[in-house]
């Protein structure tokens, strides 16, 4: 039933278009948690945990369900579980991708997504009894979403020189998927049953299974660096001689900045020969190169500082997603001690309105992801990898040494671009933290924009840095490990949320102040990168520095 690679290539525009739509509406939809939380509370999920006086009348009227701190803590724990699965499964997914390819993972992921919403519809039928299934539903949703995202990021390999554009669309649609729940909430507010919405969404996810079964080949998509794609698929009887490894897979997964870290030959330039993977391996095996141990990359200051930066940023982003509705409620009501029935009603309307705006602004990720990729790729095409054959002074064949212009080294330029990207991201993050401290509803619109830009920037910046500094065969493992550690750091948002709704009585000022001070640690990474770049510049003055390691990289960081 699976099509051949040649047939899949002819359908590549259909596959790319549907992949963008599927990412937008079926991948990281949990980022729109604020709107989903409103619907779950309205449907009475975990309302049975509330004290008797705050409980519900025994009726099916959803407007009679009320909320309490215990319910919000439990639902936030479910969100924490789902978002952890969404972020932490990158490393095992890379291993599975290496072994089985993208097709089975996409079939599995879309099936999990469909099951997750069917479970949500089931829970809504009897929330007091079936609410514990919410954890399973959210976990399956996170796993299914990241499977769809990972597999779609292999598609741009079929587009040659348009690969970067397609990659930006895939990552942007993934980051913009937070817009989905605000759209669903608008439908819900029109009176459509929550059960009907969830079952319809589940049915639409089944169409992804069908689309994948009909259009996705069993073979992995060759990258332009490995083979001339358009020529290879037209040669009948010629088997593709490569396999996408976990490390190579990761080079197409995490960021826009990384995807162009190595200049690829153009498929449209008429080049007649593109080496196969065996040719490349044979060439590399003949070269006497010293491999860099993984332990050296793992213990390098750049990687360790990146763990601090990424873990801190992930915690900041996820906590705001979880606590946004409570913070907006506090701005309106001033806390439970001052809450009245009128203020409660006004807070519900305000939170619903601002949650919709927040969701709509997530479409900005379609613009911010290409922007950070442009910053990471700035002037890379003008750089050189090493000295010319004639030496540092130029061509001396005529007996006269020519003084060349000052060369721009590719590795140093990549480090410079990464410094700019991280400084910009950290400035935005600090600005976001400051606006969170101000209890003004109109200012929260700026907070929404800054949050969206930070979420679209920091993964791309980190991936581009790893590609510039570390050997390519370490990239996948380091990226997966960093994503896993960041997800573990993000688990801290649940105790912070409990602190906010419990002892702090809904006031997030102290938590946001602590996170703002914590976010200043993000400037330590670009500070070290400035020092590292200075070392490289000193070593490169005489062309005698080891600017390139085994794969054109150097892990001595």
BELLIN-V814876 format. One record per helix or strand of 3 or more residues. SS is the DSSP state (a for helix, b for strand). FROM is the first residue (numbers start at 0). LEN is the number of residues. If there is no record, write none. Layout:
ss:SS from:FROM len:LEN
ss:SS from:FROM len:LEN
This chain:
ss:a from:4 len:6
ss:a from:11 len:15
ss:a from:28 len:14
ss:a from:46 len:3
ss:a from:51 len:3
ss:a from:61 len:3
ss:a from:68 len:20
ss:a from:89 len:11
ss:a from:101 len:24
ss:a from:126 len:4
ss:a from:132 len:20
ss:a from:154 len:35
ss:a from:193 len:22
ss:a from:228 len:4
ss:a from:245 len:5
ss:a from:255 len:4
ss:a from:276 len:10
ss:a from:293 len:5
ss:a from:300 len:33
ss:a from:335 len:3
ss:a from:340 len:36
ss:a from:379 len:3
ss:a from:409 len:28
ss:a from:442 len:27
ss:a from:471 len:19
ss:a from:491 len:10
ss:a from:508 len:34
